[in-house]
Amino acid sequence: MLKLAVFVSGRGSNFRAILNAKSNKYINVEIVALISDKDNCPAIELAKANSIPCFFVSKIDKNGFINYEKLLELLTELEVDLIVLAGYLKKIPDEIVEKFKERIINIHPALLPSFGGEGMYGINVHRAVYSSSVKVSGATVHFVDKVYDHGKIIAQKAVDISDVKSPEDIAERVLKIEHELLPDVIKLFIENKIQIIDNRVFILL
């Protein structure tokens, strides 16, 4: 069974989508840890309600938090197979990226490589998309490397936004497909259907 560590910073709607997919037996995973940079985000209560251990991380040790060096030790001890960034707003340290190369994925609320990079998260992304007047947006799941929103793209799903009236309209449409796309990609990992050939990600049929 695939062992997941899920990283969150906010309400955890994508985390909930993973839990729902697990509950519905769409994905067969064990969520061994929820990791957050905040000890009061709504996702924590969701994890506790599902008996998932929670850990809080900071650049420096402080009350109730561990630093990233200890986090790396923890992830190793838990024998984590896949790290899922589900609305995690901090950059993953290079040491963790190296240790879990091609085993860390992130969901981004736009069609990368457009509308990505430092500071491009949440409503900031949707405002930029809206201001650009593009007619299609969507969600991207990609491998995490040492640069924000830069790793190889695994899967994308698009949605028509030609008639939206606000960035919030875009956010609502994109969030729905995020909740579909992320469990789909996790399922591909479970089934060993993701391959990297000639620096490009392929999905095996």
N, C-alpha and C positions, 0 to 999 in steps of 0.2 A: 504494500500500500504506500502510495506517495505521501511523504511527510511535508506539510506546508508550514512555513512561517509567514504570516500576513502582517504587513506594515501599514499603519494608518495614522492619519493626523486629525481626522474630523469625524463626521457622523457615521461613516462606515457603510454607506449604501452598497458599495461594491463588495465589501466584506459580507454583508447580508446576502448578496446574490450568490456568493460562494457557498455560504451556509445553506441556502435554499437548494442549490444544485446538489449539495451533499445529502440533504434531507430527502430530496426526491430521487436519490440514487442515480443521478445523472453523472456524478463524478464520485469515485471511490478514493477518498483522501482522509488523512488524519491531520487535523490542524493542531500542531504541537505548541504553537505560541502566537500570541498577538503582540506585536511590538509597536510602541508609539512614542513620539517625542512629547506627548502631553498626557498627563495623568487624569485629565478630566474630560476627555473627548467622549461623545456619545457612544462610539464604537466599543469602549471599555465595558459598559454595562451589557452590551450585546454579547461580548465574549464571556463575561461572567455568567450570564444566563445560560450559556451553552457549555459551561465548565471548561473553558479554554484558558490556560495560564496566560497572564498578562505581564509584560515587562516594559519598563520605561527607560528610555535611552537619552543621554545627553553627551555633549562633547567632554564634559568634566563630570566626575563623580559628585552627586549631591543627594540629599535625602530622598530615598525611594527610587533613585535613578542609577543606572549603570553607564559606564562610558563605552565607546565603540569597541575598544580592545576586549573588554569583558563580554560585550555582545557577540563578538566573533567566537569567543570561547564557548559561549552558550549555544550558539547555532551549531557549532561543531559537536558539542556534547549531545544535543538533541537529534543529531544525525539528519538534519534538514536536507531534503532533496531539492526543494524549490522554494525560493523566496518570491512572494508576490507583493508588489507595491500597489496598494489599493487606496490611492489618495494619500500617499505619504509625501510630505512637502520638503523634506530635508534631503540633501545630496548624500548618497551612500558613499562612505569612505573607500578609497582605492583598495585598501587591504581586503575588505569584504568582497568587493567586485572581483578581485584577483582570485580569492579563495573559492568563490562561487561563480566562476566564469561560465557564462551561458546557462546559469541556473538562477538568475534573477530576472524577473519580468516586471514591467510597469504598464499600467493602462493610462493613456493620455487622451483627453477629451477633444481631440482634433485629428485631422489627417496629416500626420507627420510626413515629410519634414517641415511642412508649413505650420506656423503658429506653435512652435516649441521653443525650448530654451529656458534660461534662468528667469524666474518671475512669471512664467507662463503656466499658470495653474488656475483651476476653478473658473470663476466668472471673468478673470483677466483674459483667459483664452477666448471666451465667447464674445467679449467686447471687441477684441481684435478681429475676430472672424466677422462679426456684424459690421464693423466699420469698413472692412475690406470690400464688402458687398459680394463676396463669393456666394454661389448658389447651392453649394454642397458642403456639408461638414461631416463629422463622423467621429469615430473612436479608433485608436491604434493601440495594439499591444506589441511591445518591442522588448528586446533584450536590453538590460541596463549595462552601460559601460561607464567610463570615467568622465563622460561629458553629458550634461543635461539633455535628455530627450534625443540622444544621438545613436543609440545602439540599433542593431539590425532589426528591421520590422518583421514581425512574425505574422500578424494578421490585422486587417482593417475592415471596418464596416462603415458604409456611407449612409447619409440621410439627406433628403431634400430640405433645404432651408430657404427656398426662393420666396416663400410667402411670409416669413417671420416678421414680427413687429418689434422685437427687442432681443437683446442678448439673452435674457431669461428664457425666451421662447426656444432659442437654440439649445441652451443648457438642458431644458426639459426633454427635448427630442434626443439629444446626444446621450443623456444619462440612460435612457431606455435601452439603447443599443450597447452601451457599456456593460449593462447587466446581462446581456446575452453573450457578448464577445468574450469577456474574461473567463467565464466557466467553460466556454468552447475551447479556448486555448489551453486551459488546464487539462481538459480531457485529452487534447492532442499530446500533451506531455505524458499523461498516464499511458496512452496507447503507443508511445514511442514513434509518433508520426511526424516529428519535427527533425529535419536534417539541415545542416549547413554544408553546402557544396559550392566551391569556387566563390566563397565570401557572400553567398546568397542563401536565404532561408527558403526551404521547400517543405511543403506539406505533403506527406505521402497519402495516397488514396487507398 
